[in-house]
Amino acid sequence: MDNPVKQLERRIYTVSELTHSIKSLLENTYPFVWIAGEISNFRIPASGHFYFTLKDHGAQISSVMFRGQNRFLKFQPEDGTEIIGMGRITVFEPRGSYQIILEVMEPKGIGALQLAFEQLRKRLSDEGLFDETHKRPLPFLPAKIGVVTSPTGAVIRDIIHVARRRFDNMRIVIAPVRVQGAGAEKEIASALKLLNERRDVDVIILARGGGSLEDLQPFNTEEVARAVFESRIPVVSSVGHETDYTIADFVADVRAPTPSAAAEVVIPKKDDLIAQIGSARDLLGTVFSNKITGFRDHIHHISQRLSDPARLIANLRLRLDDNLSRINYVCSNDIRKVNERWMSWRERLHHCRPTEKTRIQHIELKRNVSALSSRMQGLVEQNRGLLRTNAAKLGSLSPLSTLMRGYSVTRRLPGYEIIKDAGSVSAGQALEVIVARGRIFCRVEKCRS
């Protein structure tokens, strides 16, 4: 029986041909598919493309999302995120591996906007933008209020209505912006920066009515959050309904549940202030009246205790006369004692007579000088005789005296050793002979011991 395999037409594919054929088959069969899985090995190279592996409990597939598509994502993918994506299956021919190129991607089980909200809230919280230490107090009575909101919505009308009801002459500056849609966040951030540059408002209300998470998205952007944080003017956030929370609410100095509530927080009631001023005025009048009455009673009490000034002056004159008398007595007594002490010193000085003491000491000095001179002359003569005796003795022992009697000293040259033995020199030896007057240089002709 013939082999059926041999009957088949034998066709040999190259690797490239087979891979290209598989690629065409996959791309034609799965032009666009929806896929769900968990992200792992997520990385972003310098190109900005997203590369990762999409897996479930039983398999995995290489995935890529090019920069042109991933820049529209509302959240940041990361390892462990479960997503649902739509893309096309293809084969990366150089490696022969198949992969999915995603065009759309959203978190599984939670909306992309909500996930982006949570990610941004956590990151800004970690940076400290929500810390209470950065919150600024609101002014007690602002002179002018800035409002960043849509100029045509009900929000601005509610704020103006509350302002007129609470403080009818309160000045309001409106910074008109779009509060939803693409580019709204840039307008909001620019309006906040403009009000800070102008520096003519005391507080800023950032307001918008209720809406879906998509409608509130401009207030959940990092650009608006940082503009609120960098504002040098206190910011009150009132975005959405009471149950709505945005990133701007967390960063703002004060969060109000509604725009009307924000106006009530910022603007005090003028009637209440007038009533407080009236109460304070009445209280101040009562306090001043009581103080004046107390001062009058005190003055009256002091005046009752005060004596007749003429009598006080007479008493002071008597005391003055008495004090003068005492001063005169004390001064006279001191002068007398000083005179007595001076006379005693004069007598003592007279008995001492420094001139007489000087004369006696001068005579004593002359006597001492004469005695000292005689004593010194005797000592000089005595030492002079002793010097002559010692000089004579020294002269008799001097080598010069010996030389004067005809003796000489012979030394060998060039070492200048004194010659005591004729055997220590030889014929031709240079000698130096020292006599009483001068030196003789000679040479030995013959030696005899």
Secondary structure, DSSP 8 states (H G I E B T S, - for coil): ---HHHHS------HHHHHHHHHHHHHHH-SSEEEEEEEEEEE--TT--EEEEEE-SS-EEEEEE-HHHHTT-SS---TT-EEEEEEEEEEETTTTEEEEEEEEEEESSS-HHHHHHHHHHHHHHHHTTT-GGG-----SS-SEEEEEE-SSSHHHHHHHHHHHHH-TT-EEEEEE---SSTTHHHHHHHHHHHHHHH---SEEEEEE----TTTTGGGGSHHHHHHHHH-SS-EEEEESSTT---HHHHHSSEE-SSHHHHHHHHS--HHHHHHHHHHHHHHHHHHHHHHHHHHHHHHHHHHHH---HHHHHHHHHHHHHHHHHHHHHHHHHHHHHHHHHHHHHHHHHHHH-HHHHHHHHHHHHHHHHHHHHHHHHHHHHHHHHHHHHHHHHHHHH-HHHHHHTT--EEEETTTTEE---GGG--TT-EEEEEETTEEEEEE-S----
